[in-house]
Every structure is written in C-alpha cells, then in structure tokens.
Amino acid sequence: MLVLAACGLDRLAADPPWCVHPVQLMGAAIEALRQLVEAWAADRPWRLRWGGVLITALVVAASAGAGWALEQLLLLSGGPGRWLGWLALGLVVIGMASALAGRSLRLAVEAVLEPLALEPPDLPLARQRLAWIVGRDLEGLPRQELLRAAAETASENAVDGLFAPLFWMLLGAFVWGLAPQAPGPLAFAWAYKASSTLDSMLGYRTGRLRWLGTAGARLDDLLTWLPCRLTALSLGQLAPALRDGATDPSPNAGVSEAAYAHALGVELGGANYYGGELRQKPLLNAGGGPVTGASVQQMLGLSQRTAFAWLALASGLAFGFSQGQGAG
C-alpha cells in the first residue's frame, strides 16, 4: 500500500520547487565530501579512487539509514490512528514519492515538445527547456535533432528516474514484509537515488573524476542493470535492446533507449556533441522511422502503462504471498 500511495502521489504532483528535495541534500553531501577528498588526495589516482569509495559508502549508507529511520519511526509510532503515526506515514510516503521522477520527467519532456509543435517552431525556447534535462550541446540543432534528444532522454531516464527506483522500492517492501525491523522500501529507494546522484555528479571520465567517480558510477551501473533489462522485457523488446545496446559505452543507457526505439519503431542514436567534442553514439533500431512529437508522447504513455503493470503484478504477488502465509 505504501508503494501504491507513493506512485499515486508522484503521478499527481511533481516535486515542488519550494521544497528541499532529498536529492539536493545528497548532492550537498557529495560536494562537501568531494572537496575534503580532493584536498587530501590532490592528483594521486589511488587516493582519489579510495576517496571515491569512501564517498560512495558514506552517502549511500547515510541515505539508506535515513530512510530506515523514518520506517522505524512509523512502526514505533503505532501507525495511523495517532498524530505521530500519521506524521510518520506522511513522511515515508512523501519520501518514497521523492525517489520517483515519473511526473517530473513527463512535464519536462512535454515542455520541450510544446514549442516544437508551433508553426513555425520556437527552436530557441525548445533548446532552452531541453538544456535542463540533457547534457549535449544544443546550439544550432534543428527541430528533428531536438526531437531525437527529447526521445532519448525520455527513454533513458524512464529507467533511471522511474523503473529502477520503483524496482528497489518494491524489493524493499517485500523485505520489510518479511522482517519489519529490516530496511524497507524507503531505505532501498533512497540508497538507489544516492547511487544515481553520485553517478550524475561524479561519473565523468575527465580530470580527477576519472578516478574519484569510478565507485559511484560502477555502483549505479550495477543497481540499474536488472531494472533496465526488466523494463526492456516488459516492453517486449529484450533481445533487440540487448543487441543494439551492446555497443553503447553505458551498460544500461543504450539498452533502455533501444527498447523504446524498437517498441515505437523509431531510430535513435547518432552524432552528438558534448563541449564541442563529437561523440558518435550507436544507431538503435537502425532504419526505423524519424522521431516525431507524437512518438515522444507515446514513449511517455508507454512508461506510464508499464509502471501500472509492474504495480499490478507486484500487488498480485503480494496478495498471493499473504494468502499462502495465512493458509500456512
């Protein structure tokens, strides 16, 4: 029920800009620890690597521990019926919803599509809005390339922002159901968000980060690996997604993008520029049709329906398990 409530809250309301988000706190901790480690390690690769391991361990453990503490507060408060129980319940559900970015991703992508649908399209506004959610160079990109960028971020971040945290949340709920004193859905979800935040802040192969960010990036790859492939399986595109995504430098991004490309019959990938440097990404579903505004909207809708299917399946399994336990 907690997971359903969190997904419902994420579906109804995006993250409010006036509220401090848990990811912001994780980011502040990562930045503070990075400064300490770099002051100690300087340019020594081995120190930077071990410093990265330390940062990763501290941030992930602290995030999971904070989630576990709120879960235990909910148990100790006696649950709904007392004011402290309602407060703890609200904090846990809001905390879980904060780990999901389904609505935020949808709104951000749709904000890019709006100026592209005008006649003539407002390309400067579309580039300005797209810059908030992609890292590639956007200056001078034509409408078709902007649509491709929107489709690629919608398909990649569907896993990072929705399906991976949802997977770990569901797994945490199962563990919590077996052992209420153990970490549960919020602890698992926040641990994943911590690893994702580490990768987004430190996971670059430039300067000191090529050593400092290795641990966080590898952990994020590991924790995203199974949810990514379950997403491709849910879309009915596991085999072609694994084939097309095999040549992508990321073990997960290419697979998730390829799954959506095959599901909707469009071609993704190609030449991108980052900081003026050309990076040739592998073609995904080569020979597929061009990306359109309608196909990007279909991607967003497909993500929503697939998430509903995951929740329905998980609810059915939980009901069957509880019935089996009762019979036993």
CORGI-V473061 format. One record per backbone hydrogen bond with DSSP energy under -0.5 kcal/mol. NH is the residue of the N-H (numbers start at 1). CO is the residue of the C=O. E is the energy in kcal/mol with one decimal. If there is no record, write none. Layout:
BEGIN
nh=NH co=CO e=E
nh=NH co=CO e=E
END
This chain:
BEGIN
nh=5 co=1 e=-2.5
nh=6 co=2 e=-2.5
nh=7 co=3 e=-2.6
nh=8 co=4 e=-2.5
nh=9 co=5 e=-2.3
nh=10 co=6 e=-2.4
nh=11 co=7 e=-2.2
nh=12 co=8 e=-1.8
nh=13 co=9 e=-2.5
nh=19 co=16 e=-1.2
nh=24 co=21 e=-1.0
nh=25 co=21 e=-1.4
nh=26 co=22 e=-2.3
nh=27 co=23 e=-2.8
nh=28 co=24 e=-2.3
nh=29 co=25 e=-2.1
nh=30 co=26 e=-2.5
nh=31 co=27 e=-2.4
nh=32 co=28 e=-2.2
nh=33 co=29 e=-2.5
nh=34 co=30 e=-2.5
nh=35 co=31 e=-2.0
nh=36 co=32 e=-1.6
nh=37 co=33 e=-2.7
nh=38 co=34 e=-2.8
nh=39 co=35 e=-1.8
nh=40 co=36 e=-1.5
nh=41 co=37 e=-3.5
nh=42 co=38 e=-2.3
nh=44 co=41 e=-2.1
nh=45 co=43 e=-0.7
nh=48 co=44 e=-2.3
nh=49 co=45 e=-2.6
nh=50 co=46 e=-2.2
nh=51 co=47 e=-2.5
nh=52 co=48 e=-2.3
nh=53 co=49 e=-2.0
nh=54 co=50 e=-2.2
nh=55 co=51 e=-2.6
nh=56 co=52 e=-2.5
nh=57 co=53 e=-2.6
nh=58 co=54 e=-2.6
nh=59 co=55 e=-2.6
nh=60 co=56 e=-2.3
nh=61 co=57 e=-2.2
nh=62 co=58 e=-2.6
nh=63 co=59 e=-2.3
nh=64 co=60 e=-2.6
nh=65 co=61 e=-2.7
nh=66 co=62 e=-2.3
nh=67 co=63 e=-1.9
nh=68 co=64 e=-2.6
nh=69 co=65 e=-2.4
nh=70 co=66 e=-1.8
nh=71 co=67 e=-2.0
nh=72 co=68 e=-2.5
nh=73 co=69 e=-2.1
nh=74 co=70 e=-1.9
nh=75 co=71 e=-1.8
nh=76 co=72 e=-2.9
nh=77 co=73 e=-1.9
nh=78 co=75 e=-1.1
nh=79 co=74 e=-1.2
nh=82 co=79 e=-1.0
nh=86 co=82 e=-2.5
nh=87 co=83 e=-2.1
nh=88 co=84 e=-2.7
nh=89 co=85 e=-2.6
nh=90 co=86 e=-2.5
nh=91 co=87 e=-2.3
nh=92 co=88 e=-2.4
nh=93 co=89 e=-2.5
nh=94 co=90 e=-2.7
nh=95 co=91 e=-2.5
nh=96 co=92 e=-2.4
nh=97 co=93 e=-2.6
nh=98 co=94 e=-1.9
nh=99 co=95 e=-0.6
nh=99 co=96 e=-1.1
nh=100 co=97 e=-1.4
nh=101 co=161 e=-2.8
nh=105 co=101 e=-2.4
nh=106 co=102 e=-2.0
nh=107 co=103 e=-2.8
nh=108 co=104 e=-2.1
nh=109 co=105 e=-2.4
nh=110 co=106 e=-2.7
nh=111 co=107 e=-1.8
nh=112 co=108 e=-0.9
nh=112 co=109 e=-0.7
nh=113 co=109 e=-1.9
nh=114 co=110 e=-1.8
nh=115 co=111 e=-0.7
nh=116 co=112 e=-0.9
nh=117 co=113 e=-1.3
nh=117 co=114 e=-0.9
nh=118 co=115 e=-0.6
nh=122 co=115 e=-2.4
nh=123 co=121 e=-1.4
nh=126 co=122 e=-2.1
nh=127 co=123 e=-2.8
nh=128 co=124 e=-2.3
nh=129 co=125 e=-2.4
nh=130 co=126 e=-2.5
nh=131 co=127 e=-1.9
nh=132 co=129 e=-1.1
nh=133 co=130 e=-1.8
nh=134 co=130 e=-1.2
nh=137 co=273 e=-3.8
nh=141 co=138 e=-2.2
nh=146 co=142 e=-1.9
nh=147 co=143 e=-2.3
nh=148 co=144 e=-2.0
nh=149 co=145 e=-2.2
nh=150 co=146 e=-2.2
nh=151 co=147 e=-2.4
nh=152 co=148 e=-2.5
nh=153 co=149 e=-2.2
nh=154 co=150 e=-2.1
nh=155 co=151 e=-2.1
nh=156 co=152 e=-2.4
nh=157 co=153 e=-2.2
nh=158 co=154 e=-0.6
nh=159 co=155 e=-0.6
nh=159 co=156 e=-1.0
nh=160 co=156 e=-1.6
nh=161 co=157 e=-2.9
nh=162 co=158 e=-0.9
nh=163 co=158 e=-2.5
nh=164 co=159 e=-2.9
nh=166 co=162 e=-2.0
nh=167 co=163 e=-2.5
nh=168 co=164 e=-2.2
nh=169 co=165 e=-2.1
nh=170 co=166 e=-2.5
nh=171 co=167 e=-2.4
nh=172 co=168 e=-2.4
nh=173 co=169 e=-2.3
nh=174 co=170 e=-1.9
nh=175 co=171 e=-2.3
nh=176 co=172 e=-2.7
nh=177 co=173 e=-1.9
nh=178 co=174 e=-1.4
nh=179 co=175 e=-2.5
nh=182 co=179 e=-2.3
nh=188 co=184 e=-2.4
nh=189 co=185 e=-2.4
nh=190 co=186 e=-2.7
nh=191 co=187 e=-1.9
nh=192 co=188 e=-2.0
nh=193 co=189 e=-2.4
nh=194 co=190 e=-2.1
nh=195 co=191 e=-1.9
nh=196 co=192 e=-2.4
nh=197 co=193 e=-2.4
nh=198 co=194 e=-2.3
nh=199 co=195 e=-2.0
nh=200 co=196 e=-2.2
nh=201 co=197 e=-1.8
nh=202 co=198 e=-2.9
nh=203 co=198 e=-0.6
nh=203 co=199 e=-1.7
nh=204 co=202 e=-2.2
nh=209 co=206 e=-1.3
nh=210 co=207 e=-1.1
nh=211 co=208 e=-1.7
nh=212 co=208 e=-2.8
nh=213 co=209 e=-2.2
nh=214 co=211 e=-0.9
nh=217 co=213 e=-2.2
nh=218 co=214 e=-2.6
nh=219 co=215 e=-2.3
nh=220 co=216 e=-2.3
nh=221 co=217 e=-2.3
nh=222 co=218 e=-2.3
nh=223 co=219 e=-2.7
nh=224 co=220 e=-1.6
nh=225 co=221 e=-1.1
nh=226 co=222 e=-0.6
nh=228 co=224 e=-2.3
nh=229 co=225 e=-1.6
nh=230 co=226 e=-2.4
nh=231 co=227 e=-2.1
nh=232 co=228 e=-2.1
nh=233 co=229 e=-2.3
nh=234 co=230 e=-2.5
nh=235 co=231 e=-1.8
nh=236 co=233 e=-1.5
nh=237 co=232 e=-2.7
nh=241 co=237 e=-2.1
nh=242 co=238 e=-2.5
nh=243 co=239 e=-2.1
nh=244 co=240 e=-2.7
nh=245 co=241 e=-2.4
nh=246 co=242 e=-0.7
nh=246 co=243 e=-0.6
nh=247 co=244 e=-0.7
nh=248 co=245 e=-1.3
nh=254 co=250 e=-0.6
nh=256 co=252 e=-2.5
nh=257 co=253 e=-2.5
nh=258 co=254 e=-2.3
nh=259 co=255 e=-2.1
nh=260 co=256 e=-1.7
nh=261 co=257 e=-2.4
nh=262 co=258 e=-2.6
nh=263 co=259 e=-2.1
nh=264 co=260 e=-2.0
nh=265 co=261 e=-0.9
nh=266 co=261 e=-1.9
nh=267 co=289 e=-2.4
nh=268 co=284 e=-2.0
nh=270 co=281 e=-0.5
nh=272 co=279 e=-2.4
nh=274 co=277 e=-2.5
nh=277 co=274 e=-1.6
nh=279 co=272 e=-3.2
nh=281 co=270 e=-2.9
nh=281 co=279 e=-0.9
nh=284 co=268 e=-2.9
nh=288 co=285 e=-2.1
nh=289 co=265 e=-2.4
nh=296 co=292 e=-1.9
nh=297 co=293 e=-2.0
nh=298 co=294 e=-2.1
nh=299 co=295 e=-1.8
nh=300 co=296 e=-1.9
nh=301 co=297 e=-2.3
nh=302 co=298 e=-2.6
nh=303 co=299 e=-2.2
nh=304 co=300 e=-1.8
nh=305 co=301 e=-2.4
nh=306 co=302 e=-2.4
nh=307 co=303 e=-2.3
nh=308 co=304 e=-2.0
nh=309 co=305 e=-2.0
nh=310 co=306 e=-2.2
nh=311 co=307 e=-2.2
nh=312 co=308 e=-2.6
nh=313 co=309 e=-2.5
nh=314 co=310 e=-2.8
nh=315 co=311 e=-2.5
nh=316 co=312 e=-2.3
nh=317 co=313 e=-2.5
nh=318 co=314 e=-2.5
nh=319 co=315 e=-2.4
nh=320 co=316 e=-2.5
nh=321 co=317 e=-2.5
nh=322 co=318 e=-2.4
nh=323 co=319 e=-2.3
nh=324 co=320 e=-2.1
nh=325 co=321 e=-2.4
nh=326 co=322 e=-2.3
nh=327 co=323 e=-2.2
nh=328 co=324 e=-1.8
END
